[in-house]
Each structure stands twice: as C-alpha cells, then as structure tokens.
Amino acid sequence: MSFADKAKNAAEDLAGKAKEVVGKVTGDDSLETEGKTDQGVSDLKQAGEKAKDAFKH
C-alpha cells in the first residue's frame, strides 16, 4: 500500500468518525449512520490494499 493510499484511507476513516460523533451529538441518526458507513468503506479499502501488498511480497 502506498503512503498516499494509507493517508487517504486514514482521512476517510477520520471523516467518518467525525460524522458519527456529530450525528450522535446532534441526534441526527442519518449522519451517524453515514459516518459508520464511511468508516466501513475505509476499512474495506485498507484490507484490499493489505491483500495486494501480501501478494506482492
């Protein structure tokens, strides 16, 4: 996984966490769910990149 991909995935994860927290604080269930979804997508991307790295080595 390249450094740029890691940074992008980390930023997406952080944005998702922020959305989740804002959703909880404001009572916006939709925003909270969107944040959790963003985090899940980021986790899947990270897993895919790790799998690609494993096959390269």
C-alpha distance matrix in Angstrom:
0.0 3.8 6.5 8.2 6.4 6.6 10.1 11.1 10.5 12.4 15.0 15.6 16.1 18.4 20.3 20.8 22.2 24.4 25.7 26.5 28.4 30.3 31.2 32.6 34.5 36.0 36.6 34.6 33.4 31.7 29.5 28.7 27.7 25.6 23.7 23.2 22.0 19.5 18.1 18.0 16.2 13.5 13.4 13.2 10.3 8.3 10.0 9.2 5.4 6.4 9.1 7.5 6.0 9.6 11.3 10.1 11.6
3.8 0.0 3.8 5.4 5.3 6.3 8.7 10.0 10.8 12.3 14.3 15.5 16.6 18.4 20.0 21.2 22.7 24.4 25.9 27.1 28.8 30.4 31.6 33.2 34.8 36.2 37.2 35.1 34.3 32.5 30.0 29.6 28.9 26.4 24.5 24.5 23.4 20.4 19.4 19.9 17.8 14.9 15.5 15.7 12.4 10.8 13.2 12.3 8.6 10.1 12.8 10.8 9.3 13.0 14.4 12.4 14.0
6.5 3.8 0.0 3.8 5.5 5.1 6.1 8.5 9.9 10.4 12.2 14.2 15.2 16.3 18.2 19.8 20.9 22.3 24.2 25.6 26.9 28.4 30.0 31.5 32.8 34.3 35.6 33.8 33.3 31.7 28.9 28.4 28.2 25.7 23.4 23.8 23.1 19.9 18.7 19.9 18.2 14.8 15.7 16.8 13.6 11.7 14.6 14.6 11.1 12.2 15.4 14.0 12.3 15.7 17.6 15.8 16.8
8.2 5.4 3.8 0.0 3.8 5.4 5.1 6.1 8.6 9.8 10.5 12.3 14.1 15.2 16.4 18.3 19.9 20.9 22.5 24.3 25.7 26.8 28.4 30.3 31.5 32.7 34.0 31.9 31.5 29.6 26.8 26.8 26.6 23.8 21.8 22.5 21.6 18.1 17.6 19.0 16.8 13.7 15.5 16.3 12.8 11.9 15.2 14.7 11.6 13.7 16.6 15.1 14.2 17.8 19.3 17.7 19.4
6.4 5.3 5.5 3.8 0.0 3.8 5.4 5.1 6.1 8.5 9.8 10.5 12.2 14.1 15.2 16.4 18.3 19.9 21.0 22.5 24.4 25.7 26.8 28.6 30.3 31.4 32.3 30.1 29.4 27.5 25.0 24.7 24.1 21.4 19.6 19.9 18.7 15.5 15.0 15.8 13.5 10.5 12.2 12.6 9.1 8.4 11.7 11.1 8.3 10.8 13.5 12.3 12.0 15.5 17.0 16.0 17.9
6.6 6.3 5.1 5.4 3.8 0.0 3.8 5.5 5.2 6.1 8.6 9.9 10.5 12.1 14.2 15.3 16.4 18.3 19.9 21.0 22.6 24.3 25.6 27.0 28.6 30.1 31.1 29.3 28.5 27.0 24.4 23.7 23.3 21.1 18.7 18.8 18.2 15.1 13.7 14.9 13.4 9.9 10.8 12.2 9.4 7.4 10.8 11.5 8.7 10.0 13.4 13.1 12.1 15.1 17.4 16.6 17.9
10.1 8.7 6.1 5.1 5.4 3.8 0.0 3.8 5.5 5.1 6.1 8.6 9.8 10.4 12.1 14.1 15.2 16.3 18.3 19.8 21.0 22.4 24.1 25.7 26.9 28.3 29.7 27.9 27.6 26.1 23.1 22.7 22.9 20.4 17.9 18.7 18.4 14.9 13.9 15.9 14.4 10.9 12.7 14.5 11.8 10.4 14.1 14.8 12.3 13.8 17.1 16.7 15.8 18.9 21.1 20.1 21.4
11.1 10.0 8.5 6.1 5.1 5.5 3.8 0.0 3.8 5.4 5.1 6.2 8.6 9.8 10.5 12.3 14.3 15.3 16.5 18.4 20.1 21.0 22.4 24.4 25.8 26.8 28.0 25.8 25.5 23.6 20.8 20.8 20.6 17.8 15.7 16.8 16.0 12.3 12.2 14.1 12.0 8.9 11.6 13.0 10.0 9.9 13.6 13.8 11.9 14.3 17.1 16.6 16.6 19.7 21.5 20.8 22.6
10.5 10.8 9.9 8.6 6.1 5.2 5.5 3.8 0.0 3.8 5.4 5.1 6.1 8.6 9.8 10.5 12.3 14.2 15.3 16.5 18.5 20.0 20.9 22.6 24.4 25.7 26.4 24.4 23.6 21.9 19.3 18.8 18.3 15.9 13.7 14.1 13.3 10.0 9.1 10.7 9.0 5.5 7.8 9.5 7.1 6.7 10.4 11.2 10.0 12.0 14.8 15.0 15.2 17.9 19.9 19.9 21.5
12.4 12.3 10.4 9.8 8.5 6.1 5.1 5.4 3.8 0.0 3.8 5.4 5.0 6.1 8.6 9.8 10.5 12.3 14.2 15.3 16.6 18.3 19.8 21.1 22.6 24.2 25.3 23.7 23.2 22.0 19.1 18.2 18.4 16.4 13.5 14.0 14.2 11.0 9.3 11.8 11.2 7.5 9.1 11.9 10.3 8.8 12.4 14.0 12.6 13.7 17.0 17.6 17.2 19.6 22.1 22.0 23.1
15.0 14.3 12.2 10.5 9.8 8.6 6.1 5.1 5.4 3.8 0.0 3.8 5.4 5.0 6.1 8.5 9.8 10.4 12.2 14.1 15.3 16.4 18.1 19.9 21.0 22.3 23.7 21.9 21.9 20.5 17.3 17.1 17.6 15.1 12.4 13.9 14.1 10.4 9.9 12.9 11.9 8.9 11.5 14.0 12.2 11.8 15.4 16.6 15.3 17.0 20.1 20.3 20.2 22.9 25.1 24.8 26.2
15.6 15.5 14.2 12.3 10.5 9.9 8.6 6.2 5.1 5.4 3.8 0.0 3.8 5.5 5.1 6.1 8.6 9.8 10.5 12.3 14.3 15.3 16.3 18.4 20.0 20.9 21.9 19.7 19.3 17.6 14.7 14.6 14.6 11.8 9.6 10.9 10.5 6.8 7.0 9.8 8.5 6.1 9.4 11.5 10.2 10.7 14.1 15.0 14.6 16.6 19.2 19.6 20.2 22.7 24.7 24.8 26.5
16.1 16.6 15.2 14.1 12.2 10.5 9.8 8.6 6.1 5.0 5.4 3.8 0.0 3.8 5.5 5.1 6.2 8.7 9.9 10.5 12.4 14.3 15.2 16.6 18.5 20.0 20.7 19.0 18.2 17.2 14.4 13.3 13.4 11.6 8.6 9.0 9.6 6.6 4.8 8.1 8.3 5.7 7.6 10.7 10.4 10.1 13.0 14.9 14.8 15.9 18.7 19.8 20.1 22.1 24.5 25.0 26.3
18.4 18.4 16.3 15.2 14.1 12.1 10.4 9.8 8.6 6.1 5.0 5.5 3.8 0.0 3.8 5.3 5.1 6.2 8.7 9.8 10.6 12.3 14.1 15.4 16.5 18.3 19.6 18.2 18.2 17.5 14.2 13.2 14.4 12.7 9.2 10.6 12.0 9.1 7.7 11.4 11.9 9.4 11.3 14.5 14.0 13.4 16.5 18.5 17.9 19.0 22.0 23.0 22.9 25.0 27.6 27.8 28.9
20.3 20.0 18.2 16.4 15.2 14.2 12.1 10.5 9.8 8.6 6.1 5.1 5.5 3.8 0.0 3.8 5.4 5.0 6.2 8.6 9.9 10.5 12.1 14.2 15.3 16.3 17.7 15.9 16.2 14.9 11.5 11.4 12.7 10.3 7.3 9.9 10.9 7.7 8.1 11.7 11.7 10.1 12.7 15.4 14.8 15.1 18.2 19.7 19.4 21.0 23.7 24.5 24.9 27.2 29.4 29.7 31.1
20.8 21.2 19.8 18.3 16.4 15.3 14.1 12.3 10.5 9.8 8.5 6.1 5.1 5.3 3.8 0.0 3.8 5.4 5.1 6.2 8.7 9.9 10.4 12.3 14.3 15.3 16.0 14.0 13.5 12.4 9.4 8.6 9.3 7.3 4.0 6.1 7.4 4.9 5.1 8.7 9.4 8.7 10.9 13.4 13.7 14.4 16.9 18.5 19.0 20.4 22.8 24.0 24.7 26.6 28.8 29.6 31.0
22.2 22.7 20.9 19.9 18.3 16.4 15.2 14.3 12.3 10.5 9.8 8.6 6.2 5.1 5.4 3.8 0.0 3.8 5.5 5.0 6.2 8.6 9.8 10.6 12.3 14.2 15.0 14.0 13.7 13.6 10.5 8.7 10.3 9.6 5.8 7.0 9.7 8.2 6.8 10.4 12.1 10.9 12.1 15.3 16.0 15.8 18.1 20.4 20.7 21.5 24.1 25.7 26.0 27.6 30.2 31.0 32.0
24.4 24.4 22.3 20.9 19.9 18.3 16.3 15.3 14.2 12.3 10.4 9.8 8.7 6.2 5.0 5.4 3.8 0.0 3.8 5.4 5.2 6.1 8.4 9.9 10.6 12.1 13.8 12.8 13.5 13.4 9.8 9.0 11.5 10.4 7.1 9.6 12.0 10.2 10.0 13.6 14.8 13.6 15.5 18.4 18.7 18.7 21.4 23.4 23.4 24.5 27.2 28.5 28.7 30.6 33.1 33.7 34.8
25.7 25.9 24.2 22.5 21.0 19.9 18.3 16.5 15.3 14.2 12.2 10.5 9.9 8.7 6.2 5.1 5.5 3.8 0.0 3.8 5.5 5.1 5.9 8.5 9.9 10.4 11.6 9.7 10.4 9.7 6.0 6.0 8.5 7.1 4.7 8.0 10.0 8.8 9.7 12.9 13.9 13.7 15.8 18.2 18.7 19.5 21.9 23.6 24.1 25.5 27.8 29.1 29.8 31.7 33.9 34.6 36.1
26.5 27.1 25.6 24.3 22.5 21.0 19.8 18.4 16.5 15.3 14.1 12.3 10.5 9.8 8.6 6.2 5.0 5.4 3.8 0.0 3.8 5.6 5.1 6.2 8.7 10.0 10.2 9.1 8.7 9.2 6.4 4.0 6.8 7.2 4.5 6.2 9.2 9.3 9.2 11.9 13.9 14.0 15.2 17.8 19.0 19.5 21.4 23.5 24.4 25.4 27.6 29.3 30.0 31.5 33.8 34.9 36.1
28.4 28.8 26.9 25.7 24.4 22.6 21.0 20.1 18.5 16.6 15.3 14.3 12.4 10.6 9.9 8.7 6.2 5.2 5.5 3.8 0.0 3.8 5.3 5.1 6.1 8.5 9.7 9.8 10.5 11.8 8.9 6.8 10.2 10.8 8.1 9.7 13.0 12.7 12.2 15.1 17.2 16.8 17.9 20.8 21.9 21.9 24.0 26.3 26.9 27.6 30.1 31.8 32.1 33.6 36.3 37.2 38.1
30.3 30.4 28.4 26.8 25.7 24.3 22.4 21.0 20.0 18.3 16.4 15.3 14.3 12.3 10.5 9.9 8.6 6.1 5.1 5.6 3.8 0.0 3.8 5.4 5.1 6.0 8.2 7.8 9.8 10.7 7.5 7.1 10.8 10.8 9.0 11.6 14.2 13.7 14.2 17.2 18.7 18.5 20.2 22.9 23.6 24.1 26.4 28.3 28.9 30.0 32.4 33.8 34.3 36.1 38.5 39.3 40.5
31.2 31.6 30.0 28.4 26.8 25.6 24.1 22.4 20.9 19.8 18.1 16.3 15.2 14.1 12.1 10.4 9.8 8.4 5.9 5.1 5.3 3.8 0.0 3.8 5.5 5.3 5.6 4.5 6.0 7.2 4.9 4.2 8.0 8.8 8.0 10.2 12.6 13.1 13.9 16.3 18.0 18.5 20.0 22.3 23.5 24.3 26.2 28.1 29.1 30.3 32.3 33.9 34.8 36.4 38.6 39.7 41.0
32.6 33.2 31.5 30.3 28.6 27.0 25.7 24.4 22.6 21.1 19.9 18.4 16.6 15.4 14.2 12.3 10.6 9.9 8.5 6.2 5.1 5.4 3.8 0.0 3.8 5.6 5.1 6.4 7.1 9.7 8.2 6.1 9.5 11.4 10.2 11.2 14.3 15.2 15.2 17.4 19.7 20.1 21.0 23.5 25.1 25.5 27.1 29.4 30.5 31.2 33.3 35.2 35.9 37.2 39.6 40.9 41.9
34.5 34.8 32.8 31.5 30.3 28.6 26.9 25.8 24.4 22.6 21.0 20.0 18.5 16.5 15.3 14.3 12.3 10.6 9.9 8.7 6.1 5.1 5.5 3.8 0.0 3.8 5.6 7.8 9.9 12.3 10.4 9.2 12.9 14.2 12.8 14.4 17.5 17.8 17.9 20.5 22.6 22.6 23.7 26.5 27.7 27.9 29.9 32.2 32.9 33.7 36.0 37.8 38.2 39.7 42.3 43.2 44.2
36.0 36.2 34.3 32.7 31.4 30.1 28.3 26.8 25.7 24.2 22.3 20.9 20.0 18.3 16.3 15.3 14.2 12.1 10.4 10.0 8.5 6.0 5.3 5.6 3.8 0.0 3.8 5.4 8.6 10.6 9.2 9.3 12.8 13.8 13.3 15.4 17.9 18.3 19.1 21.5 23.3 23.7 25.2 27.6 28.7 29.4 31.4 33.3 34.2 35.4 37.5 39.1 39.8 41.4 43.8 44.8 46.0
36.6 37.2 35.6 34.0 32.3 31.1 29.7 28.0 26.4 25.3 23.7 21.9 20.7 19.6 17.7 16.0 15.0 13.8 11.6 10.2 9.7 8.2 5.6 5.1 5.6 3.8 0.0 3.8 6.0 8.9 8.8 8.3 11.2 13.1 13.2 14.5 16.9 18.2 18.9 20.8 22.8 23.7 24.9 27.0 28.6 29.5 31.0 33.0 34.3 35.3 37.2 39.0 40.0 41.3 43.6 44.9 46.1
34.6 35.1 33.8 31.9 30.1 29.3 27.9 25.8 24.4 23.7 21.9 19.7 19.0 18.2 15.9 14.0 14.0 12.8 9.7 9.1 9.8 7.8 4.5 6.4 7.8 5.4 3.8 0.0 3.8 5.5 5.5 6.3 8.8 10.1 10.9 12.7 14.4 15.6 17.0 18.8 20.3 21.5 23.1 24.8 26.2 27.5 29.2 30.8 32.1 33.5 35.2 36.8 38.0 39.5 41.5 42.8 44.3
33.4 34.3 33.3 31.5 29.4 28.5 27.6 25.5 23.6 23.2 21.9 19.3 18.2 18.2 16.2 13.5 13.7 13.5 10.4 8.7 10.5 9.8 6.0 7.1 9.9 8.6 6.0 3.8 0.0 3.8 5.5 5.0 6.1 8.5 9.9 10.6 12.2 14.2 15.4 16.5 18.4 20.0 21.2 22.7 24.5 25.9 27.1 28.7 30.5 31.7 33.1 34.9 36.3 37.5 39.5 41.0 42.5
31.7 32.5 31.7 29.6 27.5 27.0 26.1 23.6 21.9 22.0 20.5 17.6 17.2 17.5 14.9 12.4 13.6 13.4 9.7 9.2 11.8 10.7 7.2 9.7 12.3 10.6 8.9 5.5 3.8 0.0 3.8 5.4 5.2 6.1 8.7 10.0 10.5 12.3 14.4 15.3 16.4 18.4 20.0 21.1 22.6 24.4 25.8 27.0 28.7 30.3 31.6 33.1 34.8 36.2 37.9 39.3 41.1
29.5 30.0 28.9 26.8 25.0 24.4 23.1 20.8 19.3 19.1 17.3 14.7 14.4 14.2 11.5 9.4 10.5 9.8 6.0 6.4 8.9 7.5 4.9 8.2 10.4 9.2 8.8 5.5 5.5 3.8 0.0 3.8 5.4 4.9 6.2 8.7 9.7 10.4 12.4 14.2 15.2 16.5 18.4 20.0 21.1 22.6 24.4 25.8 27.0 28.7 30.4 31.7 33.0 34.7 36.6 37.7 39.4
28.7 29.6 28.4 26.8 24.7 23.7 22.7 20.8 18.8 18.2 17.1 14.6 13.3 13.2 11.4 8.6 8.7 9.0 6.0 4.0 6.8 7.1 4.2 6.1 9.2 9.3 8.3 6.3 5.0 5.4 3.8 0.0 3.8 5.4 5.2 6.4 8.7 10.0 10.9 12.6 14.5 15.6 16.8 18.8 20.3 21.4 22.9 24.7 26.1 27.3 29.0 30.8 31.9 33.3 35.4 36.7 38.1
27.7 28.9 28.2 26.6 24.1 23.3 22.9 20.6 18.3 18.4 17.6 14.6 13.4 14.4 12.7 9.3 10.3 11.5 8.5 6.8 10.2 10.8 8.0 9.5 12.9 12.8 11.2 8.8 6.1 5.2 5.4 3.8 0.0 3.8 5.3 5.1 6.1 8.6 9.9 10.5 12.3 14.3 15.3 16.6 18.5 20.0 21.1 22.7 24.5 25.8 27.1 28.9 30.4 31.6 33.4 35.0 36.6
25.6 26.4 25.7 23.8 21.4 21.1 20.4 17.8 15.9 16.4 15.1 11.8 11.6 12.7 10.3 7.3 9.6 10.4 7.1 7.2 10.8 10.8 8.8 11.4 14.2 13.8 13.1 10.1 8.5 6.1 4.9 5.4 3.8 0.0 3.8 5.5 5.0 6.1 8.7 9.8 10.5 12.3 14.2 15.3 16.5 18.4 20.0 21.1 22.7 24.4 25.8 27.2 28.7 30.3 32.0 33.3 35.1
23.7 24.5 23.4 21.8 19.6 18.7 17.9 15.7 13.7 13.5 12.4 9.6 8.6 9.2 7.3 4.0 5.8 7.1 4.7 4.5 8.1 9.0 8.0 10.2 12.8 13.3 13.2 10.9 9.9 8.7 6.2 5.2 5.3 3.8 0.0 3.8 5.4 5.1 6.3 8.7 10.0 10.7 12.4 14.4 15.5 16.6 18.5 20.2 21.3 22.7 24.6 26.0 27.1 28.8 30.8 31.9 33.5
23.2 24.5 23.8 22.5 19.9 18.8 18.7 16.8 14.1 14.0 13.9 10.9 9.0 10.6 9.9 6.1 7.0 9.6 8.0 6.2 9.7 11.6 10.2 11.2 14.4 15.4 14.5 12.7 10.6 10.0 8.7 6.4 5.1 5.5 3.8 0.0 3.8 5.5 5.1 6.3 8.8 9.9 10.6 12.5 14.4 15.4 16.6 18.6 20.1 21.1 22.7 24.6 25.8 27.0 29.1 30.6 32.0
22.0 23.4 23.1 21.6 18.7 18.2 18.4 16.0 13.3 14.2 14.1 10.5 9.6 12.0 10.9 7.4 9.7 12.0 10.0 9.2 13.0 14.2 12.6 14.3 17.5 17.9 16.9 14.4 12.2 10.5 9.7 8.7 6.1 5.0 5.4 3.8 0.0 3.8 5.4 5.0 6.2 8.6 9.8 10.6 12.4 14.3 15.3 16.6 18.5 20.0 21.2 22.8 24.5 25.8 27.4 29.0 30.8
19.5 20.4 19.9 18.1 15.5 15.1 14.9 12.3 10.0 11.0 10.4 6.8 6.6 9.1 7.7 4.9 8.2 10.2 8.8 9.3 12.7 13.7 13.1 15.2 17.8 18.3 18.2 15.6 14.2 12.3 10.4 10.0 8.6 6.1 5.1 5.5 3.8 0.0 3.8 5.4 5.2 6.2 8.7 10.0 10.7 12.4 14.3 15.5 16.6 18.4 20.1 21.3 22.7 24.5 26.2 27.3 29.1
18.1 19.4 18.7 17.6 15.0 13.7 13.9 12.2 9.1 9.3 9.9 7.0 4.8 7.7 8.1 5.1 6.8 10.0 9.7 9.2 12.2 14.2 13.9 15.2 17.9 19.1 18.9 17.0 15.4 14.4 12.4 10.9 9.9 8.7 6.3 5.1 5.4 3.8 0.0 3.8 5.5 5.1 6.2 8.7 9.9 10.5 12.3 14.3 15.4 16.5 18.4 20.1 21.1 22.5 24.7 25.9 27.3
18.0 19.9 19.9 19.0 15.8 14.9 15.9 14.1 10.7 11.8 12.9 9.8 8.1 11.4 11.7 8.7 10.4 13.6 12.9 11.9 15.1 17.2 16.3 17.4 20.5 21.5 20.8 18.8 16.5 15.3 14.2 12.6 10.5 9.8 8.7 6.3 5.0 5.4 3.8 0.0 3.8 5.4 5.0 6.3 8.7 9.9 10.6 12.4 14.3 15.3 16.6 18.6 20.0 21.0 23.0 24.6 26.1
16.2 17.8 18.2 16.8 13.5 13.4 14.4 12.0 9.0 11.2 11.9 8.5 8.3 11.9 11.7 9.4 12.1 14.8 13.9 13.9 17.2 18.7 18.0 19.7 22.6 23.3 22.8 20.3 18.4 16.4 15.2 14.5 12.3 10.5 10.0 8.8 6.2 5.2 5.5 3.8 0.0 3.8 5.4 5.1 6.3 8.7 9.9 10.6 12.4 14.3 15.4 16.7 18.5 20.0 21.5 22.9 24.9
13.5 14.9 14.8 13.7 10.5 9.9 10.9 8.9 5.5 7.5 8.9 6.1 5.7 9.4 10.1 8.7 10.9 13.6 13.7 14.0 16.8 18.5 18.5 20.1 22.6 23.7 23.7 21.5 20.0 18.4 16.5 15.6 14.3 12.3 10.7 9.9 8.6 6.2 5.1 5.4 3.8 0.0 3.8 5.4 5.1 6.2 8.6 9.9 10.6 12.3 14.3 15.4 16.5 18.4 20.3 21.3 23.0
13.4 15.5 15.7 15.5 12.2 10.8 12.7 11.6 7.8 9.1 11.5 9.4 7.6 11.3 12.7 10.9 12.1 15.5 15.8 15.2 17.9 20.2 20.0 21.0 23.7 25.2 24.9 23.1 21.2 20.0 18.4 16.8 15.3 14.2 12.4 10.6 9.8 8.7 6.2 5.0 5.4 3.8 0.0 3.8 5.5 5.1 6.2 8.6 9.9 10.5 12.3 14.3 15.3 16.4 18.7 20.1 21.4
13.2 15.7 16.8 16.3 12.6 12.2 14.5 13.0 9.5 11.9 14.0 11.5 10.7 14.5 15.4 13.4 15.3 18.4 18.2 17.8 20.8 22.9 22.3 23.5 26.5 27.6 27.0 24.8 22.7 21.1 20.0 18.8 16.6 15.3 14.4 12.5 10.6 10.0 8.7 6.3 5.1 5.4 3.8 0.0 3.8 5.4 5.1 6.2 8.6 9.8 10.5 12.4 14.2 15.3 16.8 18.6 20.3
10.3 12.4 13.6 12.8 9.1 9.4 11.8 10.0 7.1 10.3 12.2 10.2 10.4 14.0 14.8 13.7 16.0 18.7 18.7 19.0 21.9 23.6 23.5 25.1 27.7 28.7 28.6 26.2 24.5 22.6 21.1 20.3 18.5 16.5 15.5 14.4 12.4 10.7 9.9 8.7 6.3 5.1 5.5 3.8 0.0 3.8 5.4 5.1 6.2 8.6 9.9 10.7 12.4 14.3 15.7 16.7 18.8
8.3 10.8 11.7 11.9 8.4 7.4 10.4 9.9 6.7 8.8 11.8 10.7 10.1 13.4 15.1 14.4 15.8 18.7 19.5 19.5 21.9 24.1 24.3 25.5 27.9 29.4 29.5 27.5 25.9 24.4 22.6 21.4 20.0 18.4 16.6 15.4 14.3 12.4 10.5 9.9 8.7 6.2 5.1 5.4 3.8 0.0 3.8 5.4 5.1 6.1 8.6 9.9 10.5 12.3 14.5 15.4 16.8
10.0 13.2 14.6 15.2 11.7 10.8 14.1 13.6 10.4 12.4 15.4 14.1 13.0 16.5 18.2 16.9 18.1 21.4 21.9 21.4 24.0 26.4 26.2 27.1 29.9 31.4 31.0 29.2 27.1 25.8 24.4 22.9 21.1 20.0 18.5 16.6 15.3 14.3 12.3 10.6 9.9 8.6 6.2 5.1 5.4 3.8 0.0 3.8 5.5 5.1 6.2 8.7 9.8 10.5 12.6 14.4 15.6
9.2 12.3 14.6 14.7 11.1 11.5 14.8 13.8 11.2 14.0 16.6 15.0 14.9 18.5 19.7 18.5 20.4 23.4 23.6 23.5 26.3 28.3 28.1 29.4 32.2 33.3 33.0 30.8 28.7 27.0 25.8 24.7 22.7 21.1 20.2 18.6 16.6 15.5 14.3 12.4 10.6 9.9 8.6 6.2 5.1 5.4 3.8 0.0 3.8 5.4 5.1 6.3 8.7 9.9 10.9 12.6 14.7
5.4 8.6 11.1 11.6 8.3 8.7 12.3 11.9 10.0 12.6 15.3 14.6 14.8 17.9 19.4 19.0 20.7 23.4 24.1 24.4 26.9 28.9 29.1 30.5 32.9 34.2 34.3 32.1 30.5 28.7 27.0 26.1 24.5 22.7 21.3 20.1 18.5 16.6 15.4 14.3 12.4 10.6 9.9 8.6 6.2 5.1 5.5 3.8 0.0 3.8 5.4 5.1 6.2 8.7 10.1 10.7 12.7
6.4 10.1 12.2 13.7 10.8 10.0 13.8 14.3 12.0 13.7 17.0 16.6 15.9 19.0 21.0 20.4 21.5 24.5 25.5 25.4 27.6 30.0 30.3 31.2 33.7 35.4 35.3 33.5 31.7 30.3 28.7 27.3 25.8 24.4 22.7 21.1 20.0 18.4 16.5 15.3 14.3 12.3 10.5 9.8 8.6 6.1 5.1 5.4 3.8 0.0 3.8 5.4 5.0 6.2 8.8 9.9 10.9
9.1 12.8 15.4 16.6 13.5 13.4 17.1 17.1 14.8 17.0 20.1 19.2 18.7 22.0 23.7 22.8 24.1 27.2 27.8 27.6 30.1 32.4 32.3 33.3 36.0 37.5 37.2 35.2 33.1 31.6 30.4 29.0 27.1 25.8 24.6 22.7 21.2 20.1 18.4 16.6 15.4 14.3 12.3 10.5 9.9 8.6 6.2 5.1 5.4 3.8 0.0 3.8 5.4 5.0 6.4 8.8 10.2
7.5 10.8 14.0 15.1 12.3 13.1 16.7 16.6 15.0 17.6 20.3 19.6 19.8 23.0 24.5 24.0 25.7 28.5 29.1 29.3 31.8 33.8 33.9 35.2 37.8 39.1 39.0 36.8 34.9 33.1 31.7 30.8 28.9 27.2 26.0 24.6 22.8 21.3 20.1 18.6 16.7 15.4 14.3 12.4 10.7 9.9 8.7 6.3 5.1 5.4 3.8 0.0 3.8 5.4 5.3 6.4 9.0
6.0 9.3 12.3 14.2 12.0 12.1 15.8 16.6 15.2 17.2 20.2 20.2 20.1 22.9 24.9 24.7 26.0 28.7 29.8 30.0 32.1 34.3 34.8 35.9 38.2 39.8 40.0 38.0 36.3 34.8 33.0 31.9 30.4 28.7 27.1 25.8 24.5 22.7 21.1 20.0 18.5 16.5 15.3 14.2 12.4 10.5 9.8 8.7 6.2 5.0 5.4 3.8 0.0 3.8 5.4 5.1 6.5
9.6 13.0 15.7 17.8 15.5 15.1 18.9 19.7 17.9 19.6 22.9 22.7 22.1 25.0 27.2 26.6 27.6 30.6 31.7 31.5 33.6 36.1 36.4 37.2 39.7 41.4 41.3 39.5 37.5 36.2 34.7 33.3 31.6 30.3 28.8 27.0 25.8 24.5 22.5 21.0 20.0 18.4 16.4 15.3 14.3 12.3 10.5 9.9 8.7 6.2 5.0 5.4 3.8 0.0 3.8 5.5 5.5
11.3 14.4 17.6 19.3 17.0 17.4 21.1 21.5 19.9 22.1 25.1 24.7 24.5 27.6 29.4 28.8 30.2 33.1 33.9 33.8 36.3 38.5 38.6 39.6 42.3 43.8 43.6 41.5 39.5 37.9 36.6 35.4 33.4 32.0 30.8 29.1 27.4 26.2 24.7 23.0 21.5 20.3 18.7 16.8 15.7 14.5 12.6 10.9 10.1 8.8 6.4 5.3 5.4 3.8 0.0 3.8 5.4
10.1 12.4 15.8 17.7 16.0 16.6 20.1 20.8 19.9 22.0 24.8 24.8 25.0 27.8 29.7 29.6 31.0 33.7 34.6 34.9 37.2 39.3 39.7 40.9 43.2 44.8 44.9 42.8 41.0 39.3 37.7 36.7 35.0 33.3 31.9 30.6 29.0 27.3 25.9 24.6 22.9 21.3 20.1 18.6 16.7 15.4 14.4 12.6 10.7 9.9 8.8 6.4 5.1 5.5 3.8 0.0 3.8
11.6 14.0 16.8 19.4 17.9 17.9 21.4 22.6 21.5 23.1 26.2 26.5 26.3 28.9 31.1 31.0 32.0 34.8 36.1 36.1 38.1 40.5 41.0 41.9 44.2 46.0 46.1 44.3 42.5 41.1 39.4 38.1 36.6 35.1 33.5 32.0 30.8 29.1 27.3 26.1 24.9 23.0 21.4 20.3 18.8 16.8 15.6 14.7 12.7 10.9 10.2 9.0 6.5 5.5 5.4 3.8 0.0
